[in-house]
Amino acid sequence: MSPQKQKEKPQRSCLGCRKSCDRDALIRFVLSPQDELLPDIEAKLPGRGAYTCVSETCLRTALKQRQFSRAFKREVVTVAPDEMITLVGGIMQRRVLGYIGLANKSGQVISGGSMVSDAIRSGNKPGLILIATDVSESIGEKIELLAAVHHTACFRILKKDDYGNILGKAPRSAVAIKTGGFVAQLRYEIERYRNFLGEVRSL
């Protein structure tokens, strides 16, 4: 097999916008034995799959136009578009939180606005900064500026309570993930979640 063939990835079409993309860059959906539409975020469930872009808009379009029934060639049982969007967004959010929790158990997390700011200034800079969306604007902007100056990836995502709960602490305005194995996977999950919602800022 030629190097070009080896690099090619399976392509699938989005049921919403009809664009063809790498299968791994889409959201996969499958049917339960009762023909219920199920999001397969990890792309591991058995059976034939149907796909949309990682986009709330594309998913909503596919649902409203009954594209899943056409794709599976049968009547598909599904919830209302708003409910499905909430379900998919919730799964993606839990995946982000899950990786933060794993990083915390491995001692790779620094939390709290002051400690995160100190970590950014240190010689051993974190690989990723996460700022709560409900933090005060002054604190958020200060951490964002520090991250930009020190060329550290930074996202505004989730809320203070979300960070506190997953870390087993009081609400946290910011979290830093130390450079290492969790950074790449966490960034991937955040990018997908951000793309789906279309509203999370990154620097």
Protein Blocks (a to p, Z undefined) as FASTA:
>chain_A
ZZklmmpccddddfklopacdfklpccddddfkopacddfkopagcjdddddddfklmmm
mmmnommmmmnopacddddfklmmmmmmmmmmmmmmmmmmmmmmnopacedjklmmmmmm
mmbdcfbdcddfkbcfklmmmmmmmmmmnopacddedjfklmmmmnopacdfbdcddedj
klmmmmmmmmmmmmmnopaccZZ
